[in-house]
């Protein structure tokens, strides 16, 4: 479960994104790059890390984009 904005620090949210979406060097199994269209997860979740938008809001956006 992702850290909630109201009860976490930017550092905690950044660590969560870095660990959750780290490169696993196995593109056939992982799929993170495909979900985020080759974009860096730390950039995609920049608003979440800064506390401006929830993790779920941003993640839902990327699930809709194909």
C-alpha positions, 0 to 999 in steps of 0.5 A: 500500500502506498504511503498516504500524502497526509501521513508521509514525507516526500522522501518516503513517497519517493522511496516507495515509487523508486522501490515499487517501480524499479527496473527488474531487467527482465522486460518480458516479465516486468512490463513497467516500461510498457505501463508508463510508455517508457517514461521514468516513474519518478517523473510520472509520480512527481505530483504524488511525491510532492503531495499535490495528487494521490498515487491512485489518481496518477496511476488510473491516468496511465491505465487509461492511456494506451 
